Amino acid sequence: MSPAADGTVTWRELARSARASLEGRGLPDAAIDVRRMIEHATGIEPVEYLDVLEQPATVRTLAHFDAMLERRAGGEPLQYVLGRWAFRRLDLLVDRRVLIPRPETESLVEVALREADRLIDAYGYHYERRLPVADLGTGSGAIALAVATERTSTDVWGTDVSDDALAVARANLAGAGRAAARVNLRAGSWFEALPDGLAGSLGVIVSNPPYVATTDPLPDEVERWEPSIALRSGEDGLDAARVLFADAPGWLRPDGALVLELAPAQMDAAEAHARAAGFVSVDVHPDLTGRRRCLVARVAG
């Protein structure tokens, strides 16, 4: 796509053509995608969108837009095309090295924060004596950074087995301001990455582990672009969860909680695994669509 000879092609014309291109490839939400790419290419705020539509595109901004449109037309997720995505109060770097942050994980953070608040209030954690929290399989660092940003009485450890994912998380920490000083990133598999001194002291362990069964189908956009290591977990999708259920009690402080995002169809089996591992109470909370999505398992006080 190129400007007219007189250089006066407007963003409205470009938006119309780009939307038709994406719709012709069967991509849903084409109008929203085009709007987001125009906002990103021009650097405008969303409230300025209608005004910019009547303005001519510059050579530089048009080149940026065309490059994004080509990637989106090829099926790459919009989040990766833009390179950034909002998660709660955060603006995160995201690319193919990490999962795309999703609304259901925002609900997971909300539940984890309620568990943190319960312990902070009950046991007197504060700025000088902060509640230790672990985010296992941190990926982009979304959960770890959200907890640290929204609760100043926490210290957060984020772990991941993927060096590529940790590189993204470190980049997000660099842009997170003062809260980043209370986030520690560690390389390794689940609890193996944590310092031994944390055993028995963590107030909350939160995780969005891989939970898709090996043979379960995924949308093409997810299967092609997002990292499989962060999606699939054995024949029933619960391999990672079983490790977390088995090991978490030794890392939690009395009355501490394990908070996991899983698929609604897995919750009955997950509850049974949690009780077999010795958790004294197990509850399931819905996501924003009302589906059983977040499991909270507490150890004895």
C-alpha positions, 0 to 999 in steps of 0.5 A: 500500500502506498500514498497517492502521487500527491502524497495526500492519502488520508488515514481514513482511506488507508483504514478502509483499504486495510480493513477490507484486506484483513476481512478478505483473509477471514480475520475477525475484528478487522476494524479494531485491529486497523484502529490499533495499528493506526494509533500505534503507527501515529503515536496518538491517544485513542481519543484522537483517532477520529481526528487523525483519520482526516490527516494525510499519512507521512512516508514514515508512519505509512511504512510503519503501518504497512509493515504491521498490516503485512504481519497481521494479514499473515495471521500474526496476533495483533499483540505481537504485531504491536509489540505491547499490550495492556495488562491491568495497570501495566503496559507490557512488552510482548512478543513470540517468546511469551504468552499473550496476557489475557483477561482471565489472567487479570482475574487470577491476579485479582484473586491472588491480591485478595489472598495477599491482602488477607495475609497482610492484614492478619499477620501485619506485613508492611513496607519494612516486613513485606509478604513474600510472593512467588509467580512461577512460570512468570513469562512476560512478568505480567503477574509478578509486576502486577502484584508488586505494582498494586501491593507495595507490602509484597516482595515478588519472585518470578521464575521461568525455565525459559531464558527467552521469556525471562529476557522479556520479563527483564525488559518489562521490569526496566520500564516498571518504575519503583515496583520493579525493585521488589521483583526478583527474577530467577531462571529454573523449573518451578520451585527449583529456581527459588532460593532455599531460604524462602521455603516455608515463608511464601504467603502466596504462590501464584501461577498461570501454568501450561494447562492444555492437553497434548492432543487438545486443539488450539486456535490456529493463531495460538498454535502457530505463534505462541510458545508451546512450552507455555501452553501444553502440559501432558495428556490431561494438561495437568502435569505442571499443576501436579508439580505445583500441588505436590511441592507448594505446601513445603514453600508456603507459610502457615495459612498461605495459599496456592492460586492457579489458573486452569481450564474450567473442565479441569477443576474437579480433578485439580481440586482432588489433587490439591486435597490429596497434597494436604491443602486444608481448603480448596475454592474455585473462583470464576473469571470475567465470563463466569467460568470456573478458572481460578483455584485457591488452595490454602495450607493449615494456619 
